[in-house]
Amino acid sequence: MQNRQMLRSKIHRIAVTECDIEYEGSLTLDPELMQAAGMVPYERIDVYNVDNANRFSTYLIKGEPGSGDCCVNGAAARLVDVGDKLILASYCVVNDDVVADHKPQVVLIGDENKIKSVKDGEGARVRVG
């Protein structure tokens, strides 16, 4: 059997709240947003900047619960500006025999980085924030 790398979860259109070039690296994220997407601290993520098309990989660290924190740290902070909209994506390896049933978790973000809704990959609502 073959394996494929598939989208596992994403946080869609979260706004950057802070940039900290002096921090050693990573992306600080509100743990409530991490939980909604099934993401965990130190997990590798890909980051896609909707505003300027920059793309980079980093890992997550916990921010303050309920804060809406999305702080890009270290060298990657030069690739974003406060207020930029980002897509944060995590991936997994899925065996071909179950790939047809695979559905990623999609967290849609609204104002003040609050959860608008959580959907599966086919658009079915899992919950509303």
C-alpha positions in Angstrom: 0.0 0.0 0.0 1.0 3.6 -0.6 0.9 6.5 1.8 0.0 10.1 1.0 0.6 13.3 2.9 -2.8 14.9 3.5 -4.1 18.0 5.2 -5.0 17.1 8.8 -6.2 20.4 10.0 -6.1 24.1 9.3 -6.8 27.4 10.9 -8.2 29.7 8.2 -7.6 33.5 8.1 -6.2 34.1 11.5 -4.8 37.6 12.0 -1.3 38.2 13.2 -1.4 39.9 16.6 2.3 40.4 17.2 5.7 39.8 15.6 8.8 39.1 17.8 12.0 39.0 15.8 14.1 38.6 19.0 12.3 35.4 20.1 14.2 32.2 19.1 11.5 31.0 16.7 8.1 29.4 16.4 4.5 30.7 16.3 2.7 31.5 19.6 -1.0 30.5 19.3 -4.0 30.7 21.6 -4.3 27.0 22.9 -8.1 27.2 22.5 -7.5 27.6 18.7 -4.9 24.8 18.7 -7.4 22.5 20.4 -10.2 23.4 17.9 -7.9 22.4 15.1 -6.5 19.3 16.9 -3.0 20.9 16.9 -0.5 20.5 19.8 2.5 22.5 21.1 5.7 21.8 19.1 3.8 20.4 16.2 5.2 21.4 12.8 2.9 23.7 10.8 3.1 25.3 7.4 2.1 29.0 7.3 0.6 30.7 4.3 0.3 34.5 4.3 -2.9 35.5 2.5 -1.8 39.2 2.3 1.7 38.9 0.8 2.0 35.2 -0.4 4.9 34.4 1.9 5.1 30.7 3.0 7.1 29.1 5.7 7.2 26.2 8.2 7.6 26.5 11.9 6.2 24.9 15.1 3.6 25.9 17.6 4.0 27.1 21.2 1.1 27.9 23.6 -0.1 31.5 24.1 -2.6 32.7 26.6 -5.9 30.8 26.5 -8.8 32.9 25.1 -6.4 35.6 24.0 -6.6 35.1 20.2 -2.8 35.2 20.2 -1.1 34.6 16.9 2.5 35.8 17.3 5.1 35.0 14.7 8.5 34.7 16.2 12.1 34.7 15.2 13.3 35.2 11.5 9.8 34.3 10.2 8.5 37.5 11.9 10.1 39.4 8.9 7.7 37.6 6.6 4.5 39.0 8.2 3.0 42.2 9.5 0.6 42.6 12.4 -2.9 42.3 10.9 -1.9 40.0 8.1 -4.3 37.0 7.6 -2.6 33.6 7.7 -3.6 30.0 7.1 -2.0 27.6 9.5 -1.9 24.0 8.2 -0.8 20.7 9.7 -0.5 17.4 7.7 -0.5 13.7 8.4 0.4 10.5 6.5 -2.7 8.5 5.4 -2.6 5.0 3.9 -4.3 4.7 0.5 -6.8 2.2 1.8 -8.4 4.9 4.0 -7.6 8.1 2.1 -11.2 8.2 0.7 -12.6 8.5 4.3 -10.0 11.1 5.4 -11.5 14.5 6.4 -9.4 17.3 7.7 -10.6 19.6 10.5 -11.0 23.3 9.3 -11.3 26.1 11.8 -12.7 29.3 10.3 -11.6 32.5 12.1 -13.6 35.7 12.5 -13.1 39.0 14.1 -10.6 39.3 17.0 -9.4 35.8 16.1 -12.5 34.1 17.5 -13.8 30.8 16.0 -16.6 31.3 13.5 -17.0 27.6 12.9 -15.3 24.3 12.7 -15.9 22.1 9.7 -14.7 18.8 8.3 -13.0 18.8 4.9 -16.2 18.5 3.0 -17.7 21.6 4.6 -20.0 19.8 7.1 -20.1 21.8 10.4 -18.6 20.1 13.3 -19.4 23.0 15.6 -19.9 26.7 15.6 -17.7 29.0 17.8 
